[in-house]
Amino acid sequence: MAVLKGPPSKPKNETIQLRVPQDVKFRLARYSEFIHASPSYVVIEMLERLFRKDVEFQEYLASHERPQSIAEQHTATNEQPQPAMPTIENFSKQ
């Protein structure tokens, strides 16, 4: 057993592009400066807060859960994903 734990894995980030009025962009930039954070951080935190506080959305979300990706399914069951193509090791076992 390791004495130290590895660092927590960071969630995968996705890129989205939004069109906002100039005033919103300006205020986002100023707020980011105000709290010494990136605009991405401000948007992420505000969306997370919105999602947590909206009870009606929580109910909607509960009935519309996103499906797990293949990698998440294997992690949940502690299985190793099988290679899609044969490897040298697989050929030697056949």
C-alpha positions as CSV (number, residue, x, y, z in Angstrom):
1,M,0.0,0.0,0.0
2,A,1.4,3.4,-0.9
3,V,2.2,5.9,1.8
4,L,1.0,8.8,-0.3
5,K,-2.0,9.0,-2.5
6,G,-1.7,10.3,-6.1
7,P,-3.1,13.6,-7.0
8,P,-6.9,13.7,-7.7
9,S,-7.6,13.3,-11.4
10,K,-8.9,16.4,-13.1
11,P,-12.2,16.2,-14.9
12,K,-11.9,16.4,-18.7
13,N,-12.7,19.8,-19.9
14,E,-14.8,20.5,-23.0
15,T,-14.7,23.6,-25.1
16,I,-17.9,25.5,-25.8
17,Q,-18.4,28.7,-27.7
18,L,-21.0,31.3,-26.7
19,R,-22.2,34.5,-28.2
20,V,-22.9,37.1,-25.5
21,P,-23.7,40.8,-25.6
22,Q,-20.7,43.1,-25.3
23,D,-21.8,44.3,-21.9
24,V,-21.9,40.7,-20.6
25,K,-18.4,40.1,-21.9
26,F,-17.1,43.3,-20.3
27,R,-18.7,42.5,-17.0
28,L,-17.4,38.9,-17.1
29,A,-13.9,40.2,-17.7
30,R,-14.1,42.8,-14.9
31,Y,-15.6,40.2,-12.4
32,S,-12.8,37.8,-13.3
33,E,-10.2,40.5,-12.6
34,F,-12.1,41.4,-9.4
35,I,-11.8,37.9,-7.9
36,H,-8.4,37.2,-9.6
37,A,-9.7,34.3,-11.6
38,S,-10.2,33.3,-15.2
39,P,-13.4,34.0,-17.1
40,S,-13.8,30.2,-17.5
41,Y,-13.6,29.7,-13.7
42,V,-16.3,32.4,-13.2
43,V,-18.6,30.8,-15.8
44,I,-18.1,27.3,-14.5
45,E,-18.7,28.3,-10.9
46,M,-21.9,30.3,-11.8
47,L,-23.3,27.4,-13.8
48,E,-22.6,24.9,-11.1
49,R,-24.3,27.2,-8.6
50,L,-27.3,27.6,-10.9
51,F,-27.6,23.8,-11.4
52,R,-27.4,23.2,-7.6
53,K,-30.0,25.9,-6.7
54,D,-32.6,25.2,-9.3
55,V,-34.8,22.5,-7.6
56,E,-37.0,22.1,-10.7
57,F,-33.9,21.5,-12.8
58,Q,-32.7,18.9,-10.3
59,E,-35.9,17.0,-10.8
60,Y,-35.7,17.2,-14.5
61,L,-32.0,16.1,-14.5
62,A,-32.9,13.1,-12.3
63,S,-35.1,11.8,-15.0
64,H,-32.7,12.6,-17.8
65,E,-29.3,11.3,-16.6
66,R,-26.6,11.1,-19.3
67,P,-25.4,7.7,-20.2
68,Q,-22.0,6.6,-19.0
69,S,-19.2,6.5,-21.5
70,I,-17.5,3.2,-22.2
71,A,-14.5,4.2,-20.2
72,E,-16.8,5.2,-17.2
73,Q,-18.6,1.9,-17.4
74,H,-15.3,-0.1,-17.2
75,T,-14.1,2.1,-14.3
76,A,-17.3,1.6,-12.4
77,T,-17.0,-2.2,-12.8
78,N,-13.2,-2.2,-12.3
79,E,-12.8,-3.9,-15.7
80,Q,-10.1,-3.1,-18.2
81,P,-11.4,-2.2,-21.6
82,Q,-10.6,-4.7,-24.2
83,P,-8.4,-3.5,-27.1
84,A,-10.3,-2.9,-30.3
85,M,-7.6,-4.3,-32.5
86,P,-5.5,-7.4,-31.9
87,T,-2.2,-6.7,-30.2
88,I,1.1,-8.8,-30.4
89,E,0.2,-10.3,-27.0
90,N,-3.2,-11.4,-28.3
91,F,-1.6,-13.1,-31.4
92,S,0.8,-15.1,-29.2
93,K,-2.1,-16.5,-27.1
94,Q,-4.0,-17.7,-30.1
